[in-house]
Amino acid sequence: MSQHESIDTLDDDHIPEADTPTGERPAGEAAPVAGRTRHPFEDLPLEDDGMPSSQDLMNGLRAVVDPEIGYNIVDLGLVYEVTKPERGYAHVLMTLTSMGCPLTEVIHQQCSVILGAMPGVDRVEVEFTFTPPWSTDMIADYVREELRAMGMNV
């Protein structure tokens, strides 16, 4: 198939090899091993404790989106710190936008699933605190700009 042809439907005769405009794998990229699904964290570097760094754990939490606001909990300023008190154990200290947040359990579960999927992480504890209280000043600049562009007063 040439670069200028388009694929209108997918069938067993032509399944794209990669998520590229042509569906072709970039030159030099190895073909996946048949029958093996690539683990999303398999290339994550590990520290001496056999776990990713606290910063990598924090970055992993960017996959957790606040369902009400639609942005990840890290860039919303909800995650205060991620520590590794002992081997295999990740501790998240975070807050919520309000004390009565009805989605506390959803956010808690998503944090546990994401961090628990990382290599070397056997146990995850998510601790909620309201000291210091969350404010819109904690939001990352790019999120604040996007929210303002949508008419929100942040």
N, C-alpha and C positions, 0 to 999 in steps of 0.2 A: 504494500500500500504506500503510495507516495505521500509526501507531506501535505499536498494540496487536496487530497481526497478527505472526505469527512465520514465519520461513522455515525449513521443514523440510528442504528440499533445494535445492541451487543448480542452475539450469538456464540455458540461453541466454536465456530470457525475463526472468530476474531475477538479475542479477549485482550484488552490492552495489557502490556507488560508493566507499564509504569504510569503514574499520574502526570503525564506530560501532554502537551498539545497534540503530539502525533501518536501517543500511546506506546512509543518505543522507549526502551531503557536507555539512559544516557551512556555515552561511550565510556568504557572503563569501569562501569558499575557491574559488580558480579551478579549473576542470576541467583535468585533465591533457591534454597535447597528444597526439592520437591517434598510436599507434605509437611513442611515446617513453617509455622507462622512466626514471624519475627516478633520478639518481645519488645515492647516500646522502650524499656529501660535497659536493654542488654548492653548498650555502649556506654552507660553511665560509669564514670570512674569511681572506684571505691577507695576509702581511706583505710588506715591501718586497722580500724575496728570492723572492717568488712562491710561497712555501710557507706552510702553516698554522703557527701558533706552536708552540713546543715543548710548551706545555701542551695545545694541541689534539691534537698528536700523541700525547702521553701519554694523553689521554682516549680517543683512538681505540683504544688498546691495552686498554681495558676490554672490548672485544669478544673478547679472547683469554682463554679460560677454561682454568684448570688442570684437565686431565681427571681427575686423581686426587681433587682436593679439591672441584671444582665451583664455584669462585669465580674471578673474573677476576684476572689476574696483577698488576694495579695495586693493587687493594684487598687482595691477599694480601701486599703489600709486596715483591714480587719485582722490580719495575722501579725501579732507582735513579735513572736520568735518561734523558731523550731530548734529544739535542742536534742542531744543524744545522751541522756543521763547514764546509760549503760549500753553495752553491746546488744544490738538487736532491738533497741527500744527508742522510739521517736516520740517526743513530747511536743505538742503544739499548744502555744498560749495565744489565744485569740479572743476577739470580742465580736459583738453583733451590732447592727445598726440601731437596734433598740432592745431593751430588756425583755419585752414580750414578743420577740420575733417568733412567728408561728413555724418557721422553717428551720429551727435550731437542729432538730434531729436529722433532717435531710443534709444539711451542711456537715454535721458531725460524721454521718455515714460516708459522705463523699470524701472527706479528708482521710478517714480510716482506710477506705478502699484504695485511694491513690497511693498513699504512703505505704500501705501494706503490700502493694504490688512491686515496690522497689526492692532491689536485691539487698539482702542482709537485714531487712526490717521484719521482725517477727511480731512486734507488739507496738500499737499506736495508742496514745492517750491524747485526747483533745480536751483541753481545759478552757472553759469560757470565763472571762473576767470582764468586769465593767470599770476597772481602774487601770489606766485612765479611761474615761468614757470616750467612745468613738465620736469623732466630729468630721465634717466634710473637709476640714483642713488636712486630714490624713490621706485623702484620695490622691492618686498619682495625677500629675499635671495633664497627661493626655486624656485620662478618663474625665477629669473635671471639664476640659475643653469640649469634649464630645457631649457630655451631659448638658452643658450650657448651650451648645448648638441645638440641642433638642428642646430647649426652653426651660430647663430646670435651673433653679436658683441655688447653685453650689459654689 
